[in-house]
Amino acid sequence: MGFILRWLFAFGLVSATYNPTEINFVRWAMTDGQEKLSITVLAGLVLLVGYIIYLRATLRSIGAFGMILILALVGALLWVAYDFGLLDLQNRTLSTWIGILALSLVLGIGLSWSIVRRRLSGQADVDDVEE
């Protein structure tokens, strides 16, 4: 349940920033951002804090190479789905949602990786050791 919750928060963060619907920060800031500048700045800062937390934890647990490796794995899975006719990349809306899903998976895995590694190997990270 822990990974699912972390992934859902990552998915919410990425999709709140941008998605193909009309309800996202980028579109809202571009249309109403000047009229409600204080709320736009506040919402942007809240999203920025979320990204800093997720990216810092992801970089510390799996590193840049791990992020690239997970994205490559997701890309290979999408390629297989496309080759078997399960995925239509002509649909821009679907392609955008797949990109959001891929990015949120990287962030969710990055945030959960230390926990998974500790359970599999029994080794604790330096940050995990309690005194």
C-alpha positions as a Markdown table, in Angstrom:
| # | Residue | x | y | z |
|---|---|---|---|---|
| 1 | Met | 0.0 | 0.0 | 0.0 |
| 2 | Gly | 2.9 | 2.3 | 0.6 |
| 3 | Phe | 4.1 | 2.4 | -3.0 |
| 4 | Ile | 0.6 | 2.9 | -4.3 |
| 5 | Leu | 0.1 | 5.9 | -2.1 |
| 6 | Arg | 3.5 | 7.4 | -3.0 |
| 7 | Trp | 2.8 | 6.9 | -6.7 |
| 8 | Leu | -0.7 | 8.4 | -6.4 |
| 9 | Phe | 0.8 | 11.5 | -4.9 |
| 10 | Ala | 3.4 | 11.7 | -7.6 |
| 11 | Phe | 0.7 | 11.2 | -10.3 |
| 12 | Gly | -1.4 | 14.0 | -8.6 |
| 13 | Leu | 1.6 | 16.3 | -8.6 |
| 14 | Val | 2.5 | 15.7 | -12.3 |
| 15 | Ser | -1.1 | 15.8 | -13.5 |
| 16 | Ala | -1.9 | 18.9 | -11.5 |
| 17 | Thr | 1.0 | 20.7 | -13.2 |
| 18 | Tyr | -0.1 | 19.7 | -16.7 |
| 19 | Asn | -2.6 | 17.3 | -18.3 |
| 20 | Pro | -4.6 | 17.3 | -21.5 |
| 21 | Thr | -7.8 | 18.5 | -19.7 |
| 22 | Glu | -8.7 | 22.1 | -19.0 |
| 23 | Ile | -8.0 | 21.6 | -15.3 |
| 24 | Asn | -4.2 | 22.0 | -14.7 |
| 25 | Phe | -1.9 | 24.6 | -13.3 |
| 26 | Val | -0.2 | 25.5 | -16.6 |
| 27 | Arg | -3.4 | 26.3 | -18.4 |
| 28 | Trp | -4.9 | 28.0 | -15.4 |
| 29 | Ala | -1.9 | 30.2 | -14.9 |
| 30 | Met | -1.8 | 31.2 | -18.6 |
| 31 | Thr | -5.5 | 32.1 | -18.7 |
| 32 | Asp | -6.3 | 33.5 | -15.2 |
| 33 | Gly | -2.8 | 33.9 | -13.8 |
| 34 | Gln | -2.5 | 37.7 | -14.2 |
| 35 | Glu | -5.9 | 38.4 | -12.6 |
| 36 | Lys | -5.1 | 36.2 | -9.6 |
| 37 | Leu | -1.4 | 36.6 | -9.4 |
| 38 | Ser | -1.0 | 36.0 | -5.7 |
| 39 | Ile | -2.9 | 32.7 | -5.9 |
| 40 | Thr | -1.0 | 31.7 | -9.0 |
| 41 | Val | 2.4 | 32.3 | -7.3 |
| 42 | Leu | 1.2 | 30.4 | -4.2 |
| 43 | Ala | 0.0 | 27.4 | -6.2 |
| 44 | Gly | 3.2 | 27.4 | -8.2 |
| 45 | Leu | 5.3 | 27.4 | -5.1 |
| 46 | Val | 3.3 | 24.5 | -3.6 |
| 47 | Leu | 3.9 | 22.5 | -6.8 |
| 48 | Leu | 7.6 | 23.5 | -6.7 |
| 49 | Val | 7.9 | 22.3 | -3.1 |
| 50 | Gly | 6.3 | 19.0 | -4.1 |
| 51 | Tyr | 8.7 | 18.6 | -7.0 |
| 52 | Ile | 11.7 | 19.4 | -4.8 |
| 53 | Ile | 10.7 | 16.8 | -2.3 |
| 54 | Tyr | 10.1 | 14.1 | -4.9 |
| 55 | Leu | 13.1 | 14.9 | -7.1 |
| 56 | Arg | 15.5 | 15.1 | -4.1 |
| 57 | Ala | 14.3 | 11.8 | -2.7 |
| 58 | Thr | 14.4 | 10.2 | -6.1 |
| 59 | Leu | 17.9 | 11.4 | -6.9 |
| 60 | Arg | 19.1 | 10.3 | -3.5 |
| 61 | Ser | 17.6 | 6.8 | -3.7 |
| 62 | Ile | 18.1 | 5.8 | -7.3 |
| 63 | Gly | 20.2 | 8.6 | -8.8 |
| 64 | Ala | 20.1 | 10.1 | -12.3 |
| 65 | Phe | 21.2 | 6.8 | -13.8 |
| 66 | Gly | 18.3 | 5.0 | -12.0 |
| 67 | Met | 15.8 | 7.6 | -13.3 |
| 68 | Ile | 17.1 | 7.1 | -16.8 |
| 69 | Leu | 17.0 | 3.3 | -16.4 |
| 70 | Ile | 13.3 | 3.4 | -15.2 |
| 71 | Leu | 12.3 | 5.7 | -18.0 |
| 72 | Ala | 14.1 | 3.4 | -20.5 |
| 73 | Leu | 12.2 | 0.4 | -19.1 |
| 74 | Val | 8.9 | 2.2 | -19.3 |
| 75 | Gly | 9.8 | 3.3 | -22.9 |
| 76 | Ala | 10.6 | -0.3 | -23.8 |
| 77 | Leu | 7.3 | -1.5 | -22.4 |
| 78 | Leu | 5.5 | 1.2 | -24.4 |
| 79 | Trp | 7.4 | 0.2 | -27.5 |
| 80 | Val | 6.3 | -3.5 | -27.1 |
| 81 | Ala | 2.7 | -2.3 | -26.6 |
| 82 | Tyr | 2.9 | -0.3 | -29.7 |
| 83 | Asp | 4.4 | -3.1 | -31.8 |
| 84 | Phe | 1.7 | -5.5 | -30.7 |
| 85 | Gly | -1.0 | -2.9 | -31.7 |
| 86 | Leu | -2.1 | -2.3 | -28.1 |
| 87 | Leu | -1.1 | 1.4 | -28.1 |
| 88 | Asp | -2.1 | 4.1 | -30.6 |
| 89 | Leu | 0.4 | 7.0 | -30.5 |
| 90 | Gln | -1.6 | 9.1 | -32.9 |
| 91 | Asn | -3.9 | 10.0 | -30.0 |
| 92 | Arg | -2.2 | 13.0 | -28.5 |
| 93 | Thr | -4.4 | 12.9 | -25.3 |
| 94 | Leu | -3.5 | 9.3 | -24.6 |
| 95 | Ser | 0.2 | 10.0 | -25.3 |
| 96 | Thr | 0.2 | 12.9 | -22.8 |
| 97 | Trp | -1.4 | 10.7 | -20.2 |
| 98 | Ile | 1.1 | 8.0 | -20.8 |
| 99 | Gly | 3.9 | 10.5 | -20.4 |
| 100 | Ile | 2.4 | 11.7 | -17.1 |
| 101 | Leu | 2.1 | 8.1 | -16.0 |
| 102 | Ala | 5.7 | 7.4 | -16.9 |
| 103 | Leu | 7.0 | 10.4 | -15.0 |
| 104 | Ser | 4.9 | 9.7 | -12.0 |
| 105 | Leu | 6.2 | 6.1 | -12.0 |
| 106 | Val | 9.8 | 7.3 | -11.9 |
| 107 | Leu | 9.0 | 9.6 | -9.0 |
| 108 | Gly | 7.0 | 7.0 | -7.1 |
| 109 | Ile | 9.7 | 4.3 | -7.5 |
| 110 | Gly | 12.3 | 6.8 | -6.5 |
| 111 | Leu | 10.5 | 7.7 | -3.3 |
| 112 | Ser | 9.9 | 4.1 | -2.5 |
| 113 | Trp | 13.2 | 2.5 | -3.5 |
| 114 | Ser | 15.0 | 2.8 | -0.2 |
| 115 | Ile | 12.2 | 1.0 | 1.5 |
| 116 | Val | 12.2 | -1.8 | -1.1 |
| 117 | Arg | 15.9 | -2.1 | -1.0 |
| 118 | Arg | 15.9 | -2.3 | 2.8 |
| 119 | Arg | 13.3 | -5.1 | 2.7 |
| 120 | Leu | 15.0 | -7.1 | 0.0 |
| 121 | Ser | 18.6 | -6.8 | 1.2 |
| 122 | Gly | 18.2 | -6.1 | 4.9 |
| 123 | Gln | 20.6 | -3.1 | 4.5 |
| 124 | Ala | 19.6 | 0.2 | 5.8 |
| 125 | Asp | 20.5 | 3.5 | 4.2 |
| 126 | Val | 22.6 | 5.9 | 6.3 |
| 127 | Asp | 19.6 | 8.2 | 6.6 |
| 128 | Asp | 17.5 | 5.3 | 7.9 |
| 129 | Val | 19.6 | 4.4 | 10.9 |
| 130 | Glu | 18.0 | 5.5 | 14.2 |
| 131 | Glu | 20.3 | 6.3 | 17.1 |
